[in-house]
Amino acid sequence: MTRKMMQFTRLEGRMPVKRDAEARRGDFEEIYTGYAPDGASDQASRCEQCGIPFCQVHCPLQNNIPDWLLLTAQGRLEEAYAVSSATNTLPEICGRICPQDRLCEGSCVLEQSRHGTVTIGAVEKYITDTAWDKGWVQPVRPTQERAQSVGIIGAGPAGMGAAEQLRKLGYQVTLYDRHDRAGGLLIYGIPGFKLEKHIVERRSQWLIDSGVEIKVNVEIGRDMTLADLRQRHDAVLVATGVYKARALTVPGAGLPEVLPALTYLTASNRRSLGDAVADYDSGLLNAAGKKVVVIGGGDTAMDCVRTAIRQGAESVKCLYRRDRANMPGSQREVANAIEEGVEFVWLTAPEAILDQDGHVSAVRTVRMYLGVPDATGRQSPVPIEGSQFDEPADMVISALGFEPEDLPTLFGEPGLPVTKWGTVKVDPHSLMSEMDGVFAAGDIVRGASLVVWAVRDGRDAAAGIHDYIQAKLAAGGEPPQDMALAS
């Protein structure tokens, strides 16, 4: 049924039904159910159709949000999907895991005017899930095939975004990933209660059906070098993401029960996928029955605390050196964690990990207060003298963020230009590095960031690669390959 827009005066904003906290503590299924058709149309009809759509302005992909909300309200879901997928390679994934409260929904005029935001992410998820169910999501079929090929290092969101765009242009695309499944952090870093793994596997298969070759268990620097890829392909895109954990630099950080967040999350996700994980079975990477302390305040920390709850931890506490208002993670995720039984210890920082007989026994912490703003404008946490206390712990998970690996050494290519932070140095417009034909996109360029930014960067890199290859063809006096094939 077609609905008029601007129904925010009549309808309250409502998310889909969220499963009871006690029920969801016992499994790794997504916590939100989907909208019924009428529910999605009602929520979409609340959109004000602003002259300046701040939701779109603050979306890294510049998604045409008001347009597909209007189409959803009118019941034109296939068209809504066409508009949504025109700017986003992974709409069903972004609808689930984007921090909409910090991006589109947080910028919604209705949210700012206290009428309650349009539930953009949940509607986006509904549109795309419906599209999959109805068979509207079809593999890419380029109008012309080109002989030129592109190799992409990393089958995460940046690599996937680039692969889709390059296939649309007719290029031969190969994704290389060092893991045994495509998806990067989508498959191994993000828990199932936020993103069930069949969603990622379905999108990977869609790329394969579109003609993208995905080679897993291939590590650049071990199985082949960057130089090998440059010889094999007309252009190469580095989209590895950032996987090196920022070190916890306090005494006792080397104890066996002090775990990097990604190591812990990967083990849990592998178990959910049916893999055998020896360190999980031994108890090292399993929080069952333990007092768990997670250090950090970002989305990865939220993933860790909520995973520990589901593994049956005796208690789960999150230590963060600032207050809740200054957490970098999504406030929606914090609220979900609190509902599920996580305790937050605000304005607290670790000073040491204490041990008993070589095993973790507690985290010695110090109370903090927020002082003057630092260079970023955030108030700097300052220790309160004499405020130390011990937080009992059997397992400590460090979730302090991620840094780039040493790619020039890892790839066997010392000439790969990197910044002082270890990210790949690229031209900001073309995303090509100083190495001819070598591009980079996603977290390996901008540092640890959001999936939606990685998708955007991958799509932008595809445009840069297309321009580069076509310029090379033109300089060589050859016609563009699609024209040659057509003749």
Protein Blocks (a to p, Z undefined) as FASTA:
>chain_A
ZZdehilmmpccdddddddfklmmmpccdfbdcddfklmmmmmmmpgoiablfklmmpmn
lpafklmmmmmmnopamlmmmmmmmmomblmlmmmmocfklmmmmmpmklmnonopadfk
lmmmmmmmmmmmnopaccdddfbdcfbdcddehjbfklmmmmmmmmmnopacddddfbfb
ehijmlmmpcfklocfklmmmmmmmmmmnopacdehiaehjlpcfklmmmmpmbdcddeb
pabdcddddehilpmklccfklmmmmmmmmmnopacfklmnommpcghiacddedjbfkl
mmmmmmmmmnopabdcdddfbdfklpfbdfklmmmmmmnopacdehiacfbdcdeehiaf
bdcddddddddddfkopacddddehiaccdddfbdcddebjcdddfklmnopaklccdfk
opacddfklopafbehiacedjllnopadfklmmmmmmmmmmmmmmmmmmmmmmnopacf
klmmmZZ
